[in-house]
Amino acid sequence: MTKYVCDACGYIYDPEVGDSDADIAAGTSFDDLPEDWVCPLCGVGKDGFSPVE
């Protein structure tokens, strides 16, 4: 699964890890994150993330 990086702060969303603080289970792809999910470090929305090459 593709990792995504926050364009504002550099946080990397790793689908293999998920986001336990937001109750996002490991194995959740970026596309399957809720539309209201935000970067846990700076609060940027999903549209502020880019795929990691």
Protein Blocks (a to p, Z undefined) as FASTA:
>chain_A
ZZdddfknopacdfknopmknopaehiafklpcfkbccfknopafklcccdZZ
